[in-house]
Amino acid sequence: MATVRARRQSRGGWARRGVVSALSGAAVLVSLLAPAGHDPVPVAESKPAFASVNYAVAVDESASLAADDMKAEKAAAARIALGDVSSSSHVTVYGFAAAESGDQRAVDPVCPRTTLDAAGRESIGGCVGKLRSRKKSEGTGTDFPSAIRQGVHELSTNTDPSVPRVLFLLTDGEMDVTGSPKYGDAAHRKAEGERQLTQELKAAAAKGVQIWPLGFGPAPDKAQLDRMAAGGFQKGCVELPSARPKAGKVSGAKDVGPMLEKVFAAAHCLRYQQGTSKRPPATLEIGISPLATVGSIVVDKSDPAVTVTYFDPSGHKVPTSGTYKKSRFELAGTGRAVEALKITDPVPGVWKVKAEAPEGHRSLPVGVSVLWQGELRGAITMDPPSPQAGQKTTVTMRLQTREGYEIEDPRDYAGLRVRSELTGDGFAPVALRLTDDGKGPDPKASDGSFTGSVTIPKSADGALKVSGTLTASGLSADTRSEEGVTAPGVLPVTTALTLPPADVHPGATVTGTLAVHNTSDTPHTLKLSVADLRAGLVSVGPADITVKPGESGTRNVTVEVGPAGVFGGRLDDGELRLGGTVTVVDTTDHDRTLVRSPLSVRVTPEPGFWEKYWWVFVIAAAVIALVAVAVLAWLRQRRTRRDPYGLVLQLVSEDGDIVGEHPAGHGQRQWYEFAVVEPHRSPRIERRNHGPYAIQRSPEGGAVLRKRGGGRSRLPTSGSVPLTDTLSLSLGEETRPPKARRTRPSRFRSRTTSAPTTPAPGEGGSGSAYESYE
């Protein structure tokens, strides 16, 4: 059975695992995966390409718009312009209503075509601010045909037809051209408007312009919005239903910004996630996926006076320009109601946005969202990798980041489509269905591993190839393939690799076993390697194994994780999950692949001093606690053994008669202080604060008498101690002895017994502070 050996394993491994944060578990760097195959081949680093788009934003300026509605439209237009992740995209913004006289126009140009590089992103917020609600004297209708005509013209004039063309149309109403003379006489204007709308939609489709309408409030006609979405160009940025133009509608202007961002993400093949919203001062949170290669954190401040600070998942304040920890930053919109921080190669995890505002500017909420693009990679395997004709083989495609880290959160690849097929010599292509639903050959649902099975056609007689293609909006498509050869009836060498899931630190090893069986009369050399993982993260050994003729047994296989330095500081943010593939090839048998086994390794940071030696501190604390309890118990026992409570003090005359008895109470610091009153007439003992005498129980038995200025004397249970010239003190039978304690009777015979009496005025008494001890 395989075992896991950590070179620097500590006794508190389980506790360390409990304190490591469960982050998303992977960091995206700029190097690519080694392609799937027999050998991991290093590849040169390359910068990810971010697809650009040409788009226009048409904003309704009709008189029906309230001030808050126009403010929301402006913010929405700025949010998508600043949130675009491509510096080569172009945007045009204009307002529209209707021309109801000869000196009016239906369209108001606001932002000419602007490239969204650093300078363009910074300037776009200013020109968007020129949008306004029209007065009744300026034309207050809603001229959709003119708005679409303007957008098609802007998007198709002197632009690259290979770059997607997208028109976003924001409106709070339905088409109304009844006041526009250019649509003919009043009786036929509505019909003419419908005719021209149909004509403009056809022109949009012919020019490759998608139309994404967004209505807000109660007035927009959803059927009319759907008609405009369906009338334009239908092919999206990717062949998925989510990228096909569709209309949106929200109840109020406050929802326009988030909805337009969502629509923009679908049209631009971006991923969109909405974060928290709070009034300043507040700290907002937004998550960035480990798949993201570029993203924009968009902050709708509502008030330009709000200032924002950004913190990465490790809690570090990041700059608003330049580089930090291999990420590149670019802020746009400073000093405006909307700003966005564009991040290339962002650290995955939960980012925090701290919003602050001066007094008088804290009434409006601040919202945060993120738009991002990323790269998703797959690793495909067949089991067995060299099946026989007519044999069933299981095909698995696991999702990974560019470096080979595992992807586990289903939200990161929502909307993913997986296509797979088997091709080879002697048969027609066979389509495969790979699923991640936990049914059939798929062992676990929603774990980022898509599995299916296929039976090798009986006519197969040579090369085999299984391929899989991943397609998802916002994630670059990826195709992976695995090649094999149809196996003969009996293979000369068969193997079975067992590798356990590992939980280790950098530099640790994972040990598994490789069962080998050679039925031939010649030795075979097996070559082991790791694929689908960036070079240096994991290695496997031994690199070569020679199997002797007729040998049958097991060999140890060791997978070693690279040192902490190869992870580029990403372990500082928590754990990483590596997901490669261990490959075993029989080089003697025409490089036949015998094993393609998934590898799963969870790497956690090397524990610190506390994590290594926490058990020492726990034991020390327990010992200290036990010692403290023992000391307290000893002190309590010592105090109890000296407490005078229960002693019966007897005054004895010169003749040996007992002339008075007094029960002692609790003392101060275990000393009971008293005085002898009227020693010559009617002697008795009374309790006195700071009296001339004090008595304390002796742990050896009896008591100890203390006289003011006279030192201390031992008072045995069967003896006496002089007090005055005529009186002595002895101990009588205890009336309330302490638990488990007995005294011997006095040797004196009692002739007279005196109960405690009340002292005469001026002579003290029982009203002293010592009464609280009794």
N, C-alpha and C positions, 0 to 999 in steps of 0.2 A: 504494500500500500504506500502511495506517495506521501511524502512529508514535506513540511515547509520549514526551512532553516533560516532564521534571521541572524546575520553576523553580529549584530549589536542588540540582540533581543534583551529586554529587561523583564524583571519579575512583574512589573505593573503594566504589561502590554494591554491588558483589557481595559485598564483605567485610562491609559493614554488614548485609546480609541474612543472612549466616551467623551473626551474633551476636544477632539478634532472636529471642526465645523463641517457640516454637510453641505457644502457648496455644490455648485453645479458640477464640479469635479474635473474640469478640463480647461486649458488655456490655449488660445489659438495663436500660433506664430506664423511666420511668413514663408516657411518652407513647405513643400508638397510631400505627400505620401510617396513612399517607394511603391511603384506599380506592383499589382499582384502578379505572382509568377513563381518561378523556381528559386530565384535569388533576389534579395533586396538590393535594388540598384539606387544609390544616392542620386538625388536630383538637385539641380541648382535652385536657389531661392528665387521666387518671382513675386511681384506685387499683384494682388488680386485686381481684376478688371471690374469696374463698376459700370453696369449698363446705363447709358444716358437715355433721356427722353426729352422730346420737345412738347411742351404743353402750354395751354392757355387757360386762364381763369376768367370766366365771364360772370360778373357780379351784378345782381339785380339792384337798380337804383330807383325803382318806382316809388311814388309818393306814399304808398301803403307801408313802407318800412319805418318803423320806429327808430329812435336814436340808438337803442340797445341792439336792435337788429343789425343796423349798419356797422356798429362797433364789432359785433360778432363776426360779420362777413369779412371785415378787414383783418381781424385776428386769424380767421380761418385761412385766408389767402396767404398771410405771412407765415403761418405754421407750416404749410406744405412747401412753400418756397425755401424757407430756411431749413426745413427738415430734410430736403433732398440730399442724398448721400453722394451724388455724382457731380463733380465739378465741371463736367462737360454738358450737362443738361441746359436747356434754354426755357425761359418762361416769359409769357406775355400776359399782362393783366389789364382788363378794361371793364368799364361799367356799361350797363345798357338799361334802357327803358323803352320809350317810343317817341318818334318825331310826329307831333300833332300840328305843326305849322311849317311853313317854308323856311323859317329861320332856325328851326330846331333839327337835331340829329338824334338818331336812335342809340348810337354808340359813343361813349366817352373814353378815348385811349388814356390810360393811366401810366402803365409801365411798358415801355417798348421792349422788344425782344432782348432779354438779358441773359448772359452766360452766368451760370451759378458757380463761378469760381469764388475765391475769397472776397474780391472786390464786389462782385455782383451780389453775393449773399448779403453783404453789408449794406448795399444801396437799395435792395428790394424793399426793405421795410419802410423806407422813406416815401417811395412812390406809391406804395399801397395805401398810405395814409391820405392820398388825394381822392380816394373814393368818397362819394357823398350821396345823400338822399336828395332827389330832385324836388324842386318846388313845382306847384301845379302849373305855373307859367312856362316850365321847361319841357313838358311832355311827360305824362305820368303813366302811360300804358306799359304793356309788357310785350315787346317785339322779339319773339324767339327766332323767327327766320333771319332777322338782321344780326342777332347775336351769334347764331351759328355761322352765317355767311362770313362775319368778321373773323371768327375763330379759324375757319377753314382756310381763309386767305392768309392769316398770320402763320399758320402751321405748315402750309404747303408752298409758300413762296421762298425760294432760295434756301431750302432746307434739304437735308439728306433723307431720301425716302426710306432708307434702311433703318432710320431711327424712329421709334414709335412716336405717333402724333396723337395727342390726347387733349380733349376739350372738357373742362369741368365747368358746369353751368349751375350757378346758385340762384335760387328764386324763392320768393314767398307767395307766389300767385300762379295763375294759369295765363295762357296767351290771351292778350287783349290788344287788338289793333283797330278797334272800332273808331278810335279818334284819329287815325293816321290817314291823311288824304292819299298817300302814295299807294294805298291798297284799293283805290277806286272809290266809287260812290258809297255812301254809308250803308246802303242796303246789302251790298255784296262784299263788304270788307272782311267779315268773318270767314266767308267761304274762300276768299282770295288768300287770306292769311293761312288757312289750312293747306291750300294748294302750294303756296310758296314754302311752307314748312316741309311738305313732302319732297319738294324739289331740292331744298337745301340739305335734307337728310341723305338723299341720293348722291348729291355732290360730295358730301362728307365721306360716304362709303367709297365713292370712286377715288377720292384723294387719300384714302387710308387714314381717315381721322376718326378715332373713337370718341363717343360722346357719353359722358358720365354725369347725368343730371342729379342735383340734390335739392329737394324741396324742404322747406321748414314752415312750421305754423299750420293752421287749419285750411288755408286757401288752396295750396297746390293740388292739381289733379294728378293722382298717382298713375292713372292710365295714360295720361299725356306724357308724363315723365318716362314711363316704360316705353312708349312709342319712340321717343327721341333716342333712348339708349339702344333700342333694337334697330333703329334706322341708320345708324352710322356704321363704321367699319367694325367688324366683329372679331377679327383675329387679335388676341391679346399678346402680351409680352411672353407668354408661355402657353402651351396647349393644355390648359386646365380650366375647368368651369369657373374657378375663382377669378381668373383674369379676363373673363368675357364681360363687356360693358353691361352695367345694370344700374337702375335708378335707385336712389336712396331717399328716404323721407324721415324727418325727425319732428318732434312735437313743438320745439321752440328754438329760438336763436342760440340759447346757451349750449345746445347739443350740436351746433353746426361744426365747430372746430374739431371735436373728436371724430365725428362722422366723416368729415371731409378728409381727415388724415387716414382714416380706415379705407375710404374709397381710393384715395391717392396711393396707398400702399398696394391695393389690389391692382390698380391700373399700371403701376410702375414696377410691379414684382418686388415689392419690399415687404418685410415683416413689420407688423405694428403691434405695439403693446402700450396700453394706457396705465399710468401709474396713479399715485394718490393725489388728492386735491385738498388743500387746507388754506386757511387764512394766515398771513404772516404775523409774527415770526413763527416759522415752522420748518421742520425737516421732512422733505418728501422722499419717497423711495421709488425706484424703477429698476427692473431687472434687465440685464443684457445676457443673451444666450452665449454659450461657449462656441456656437457656430458662427457668430457674427464676425465679419472681417472689417466692416465699417458700419457706423451707426451715428445717428444724430439724436441727442437728448434735447427735446423741444420743451421749453418752459413758457407757458402762457401766463404772464405775470398780472394781466388785467390793468396794472398801473405801472407806468414807466419808472416810478420812484422806487420800486422794489429792486433790491440787489440780490444776486444769486451767487453762491459758492458751491463748487462741485467736489465730491469726495468719491474715490474709487471703493471697491468692496473691502479693501484692507483698512479703510478709514483715512487714507492719505489724501490731502488736498491736492488736486491736479491743476496744472496751469491751463489758461484759456488760449494759449498759443504755444507752438513748439512741441517738443517731445518729452516724454516721461515714461520710464519703464517700457520702452519699445512701443509705446502708443503715441500717436501724433494727434494734436488738438488744434481746433480752429473754431473760434467763437464769432458769431454774427448776431446783430440785433441789439448790441449794448445800448442802453439808454432808451429802448423802445418797449412797447407792451409785450412783445414776443421776442425771445432770443433762443438760439439753438447752439449747442456745443457739438460739433462734428468730431468724431473720434475714429481714427483708423487703427485697426488691431486693438480693440478695447479689451480690457481685462474682464472676463465674464464674472457674473455675480450680481449682487444687489448694490446699485449705486445710490448715493444719497445727495439730495439737492437741498441746500440750506437757503431758505428765503427770508430776507430781513427787510423791514420797511420803517421809515420814520413815523412818528405819531401823525395821525390824520390820513394815513395811506394804508391802513390795515383792514379795511372793511370788505375788500373783494378777495375771492379765493384765488390761489395760485395752483395751476395744474401742470403736471409733467407727463410726458409720453416719450416713446422712443421709436424711431424708424430705422430699420437696419437691413442689410444684405449680408449673406454669408455663403459659406461653402460647406457642403455635406459630402462626405466620402463613404463608399461602401467597401466591404471586404467580403468576397464571395468564396464559398467552399463547396465541394462535393464530398459526400461520405457514402461509399468509398470513392476516392478520387480516380480510381481506374476500375470501373465496374465491368462486369461481364455482360454480354448481350442477353437481354431478357431479365436482367437483374434490376431491382429498384435502387435508386440512389437518392439521398436527401440533399437538397440544395439549400444553403443558408446564406443570406446577405445581411451582414451586420453593419449598422450605421456608426460612423466615426467622424471625428474632426479631421482637419487636414494632416495632423501629425499622428493620428491613430488613437486618440483618446476616445473612450466610449461615450455614447450619447444615451441617456436614460430617460430624460424628461420628454414625454410625448408631445408637449406643447412646442418643443423646439422643431419638430418635424410634422406639425399638424398639416393636413392636406397633401401629404406625400403620396405619390403614385409610384409603384414599383412594377416594372415590366421585366420579364425574364423569358429566355428561350434556350432550348438545347439544339445544337447543330452538330453535324459530324458526317463522316463517310458512310455511305450506304443507306441513308434515310433522309426524309424531308424534315425541315425544322419543326420542332415540337414546342408549343407554348407552355410555360410553367406559370402556376399561380402561387406567389409567395405572400404569406400573410403573417401578421403579428397579433393574432387573436387568441393564442393559447389553445387552439383546437388542432386536431390531427397531428401532423409532425411537429407543429410549433409548440415547444414546451412551456412557454410563458408569454402571457399577453402583455403588450405595451412595454416591452423591454428594449426596443430598438433593434431587434433581431427578427428578420422576416424569413420564414421557412416554408418549403414545399417539397414534394417528392415527385419523381418521374421514373418511369420504367424505360430502360434503354431498349430501343427497338431491336428485335431479333435479327434484323438485317444489318445492324451496325457491324462494321468490320475494320475499323481503323481509328482515326483521330476523333476525339470528342471535344466539344467546347460548350460550356454553359456561360451565359452572359446575363447581366442584370443592369437595368438603367433606373436611376433614381431621378424623379422630377418633382419639384415643389416650388411654389411661388416664393420668391425671395431667396432661394437657394440655388446655386449653380448646379445644372444637371451633371450627373456623373454616371459613367458606364464602366463596369468592371467585368472581367471575364476570367475563367479558369479553364485551362486546357488539360485534357487527359487522353488516354488511349484505351480503346476497348481491350479488356484483359482476355487472355486465353482461358481455357477451361481451368487450369491450375497454375497459379503464380509460383515461381521458384522460391520467392521469399514473401512471407506475410508478416505484418507487424501490427501492433496495437499500442497507442501512446496514451498514457494516463497522466494528466497534469491537473492538480487541484487548483481551484481559485485561490489566489494568494493575497495576503494582507501583510505588506512588508515596508521597510524603510529603504531609502536609497542605499545602494551597495549590497543589498541582501540577495539571497538566492532562494529559488524555489526548486525543489527536487521532485521529479516524477520518475516513472518507469516506462521503458520501451520493451514490450514483449516482442521477441524475434523468433522466427522459425524458418530455417533454410532446408528445403527438401531436395536441393540439387547437390551435385557432387563437386561443385566449384565454390570458392569463397565469393561473397558479394560485399561491395562497399556501399554503405549508406551515408548520404550527406544530409546533415541537419542544418536548418537555417530558420530565421524569423523574417516574415514578410508583413506587409500592410502596417508598418510602423517606422517612424523616422529612425535612421541609423544612430546608434549610440544609446538609445533609451533602454533597450533590452538585447541581450545576446544569449545564445544557446550553446551548450557544449555537452559532449565533445562534438566538434565539427564533423568528424568522420567516425563511423563504426564499421568494423570488418566482422562479418558473420561467417563463421567457418562452415564447411560442408556438413550438413546434418545437424548443425547446432540448433538447439531449442532452449530458450531461457529468457532472462530479463536483463536489461542494462539500465543503469541509472542515467537520467537525463537532467541536466541542471540549467535552469533559466536564471540568468543574473541580471538584476536591475542596475542601471548605470548610477554613477555617483550623483550627489545632489546638484552639482554644477551643470549637468547636461539638461536640467529642467529649466534653466534660465531664471531662477528666482520665483517660478510659478508656484512652487510648494509653499512659499511664504503665505499664500492665501488659503491654504488648506490642502486637502487630499487631491490626488489625480488618479484617474482610472485608465490604465493602458489596455488596449484591446488589439493585439496582433494575431498572427497565425504562425504556428510552428509547422514547418514542412520537412518531411522525410522523403528523400529521393533515392531510388536504387540506381546508382550510376553504372552498375554492371549490366543492368537490364534496360539499356537504351533510355536512361534517365526517367524511368517510370516513377511517377509520384505514388508513394504508398500511404502517406499521411498528409492531410491538411487539417490540422486540429486548432480550433480557436483557443486563444490565450487570453485570460482575464487576470490582470494584476492591479490591485489597489495599493497605491504608494502614498504613504503618509510621511510628514516631516519627521526628521530625527528628533526624538524627545529631548526636552531640556532637562536641566538639573532636577527640577521639582518632579517632572513626569517620570524620571528614572528612579528617584529615591523617595518618592512619596511614602512608600511603605515604612521607611526608616522613621520618618517624622510621625507617622501614625502610631508605630510601636512606642516611640519615645513619649508621645503625648499620653498614651495609655499607661505607661509606667509611671509617669509623673502624676497622673490622676490617682493611680493606686497608692502611690507614696503619700499624696496629699490626704487621701481618705484615711490611710493608716495613721498619719500624724494627728489628724483631727480626732480620730477615735482614741488615740493614746492620750491626747490632751484632755479630752472629755472624761476619759476614765480616771486620769490623774486628778482632775478637778473633783470628780465624784468621790474619789478616795479621800480627799482632804476636806470635803464639805462638812462643816460642823453640824449640819441639820440632823436633829434626832438625838444628839447627846443630851444627857440629863446631868446638869451641874448641881453638885451638892455642897452646901456649906457645913463643915464639921467643926464642932467646938473642941476645946482642949480636952474635954472628957471623952471625946470620941462620939458624941451625939450629933446626929444630923439635924441641924436647926433650920434648914431651908433647902428647897429644890427649885431648879429653874430649867425648863427645856430650852435648848439652844435652837435658834433659827438659822436660816441661810446667812452667810456673812458676806462681807465685801472682800473679794479676792480670797475667799475661803477662810476668812478670819471673822469670828463672832466677838464683837467688842461689848464689854459690860463693866459694871461698877458694883461695889458692895455698899448698900445703903444701911445706915444706922447699925454699924457693926457692934456697938456695945449695948444697945437697947433691944432692938428687934431686927437682927441681921437678915438681910435678904439680897438676892442678886437681881439687878435690873439691867436691861439692855441700854447701853449708852453709846451714842456716836462719839468716837474718839475717847472712849472710856479708858481707865488705867489698865484694864486687863483685856486680853483677847485670847480666844481658844480656837484651835483648829484640829481636825481629826488627823491622826497619824496613820500613814499607809501600813505601818508595822503593827498597828493595834493601839488602842488607847487614844491619847490626844497630846497636843503640845500647847503649853500655856506660855503666853507672852505678857511680860509685865513692862509697863512704861518705865524705861530707864534701867530695867533689871534683867534684860536678856530673856532667854527662853528656857523652859523646863519641861522635861518629859513627864507626862501624867499617865501612868499605867492604869489599866482597868481595875487593878486591885490595890491601888495605892492612893496617896494624896500628896498635895503640894501646898506649902504654906502660902497664905494670902496676906494675912495681917499677923499681929502679935498673938491674937487669940483664935484666929480662924484658919482653917485649911480648906482646900478644894479637892473633891473626889468626884468620880463618875458613878452615876447610878444606872439602874436598868433603863435602857432606851425605850421611850414610849413610841417612837416612829422610826425604827432602825432602817437604814438603807437596805436595798434588796441584797439578799445573799450575804447579810452581815449580822453577826451575833456578838454580844458583849457578855462578859462574865459578871455575875452579881457582885455588888460592893461588899467588902468585908465588914463595913460598918453597919451596925444595927440602927434602924430608924426609930428614933424616939419622938421626933416632932416633924411634921410635914407642913410646909408652908406653900400655899398656891401663890402664883405670881400676883403681886399687888401693884396697885397704881402708885407711882412715886408721889412724894409731896411736891407741892409747887416749888419750882426752882431747882429741883433735883433731877431733871430729865425724865425720860420715860419712853413708852413704846411709840410715841408719835414721831420718832426719828425717821430719817430716810431709809433706814434698814427694813422698815415694815414691808417695803415692796418686794423683798426677797422671801418673805414667809408665805 
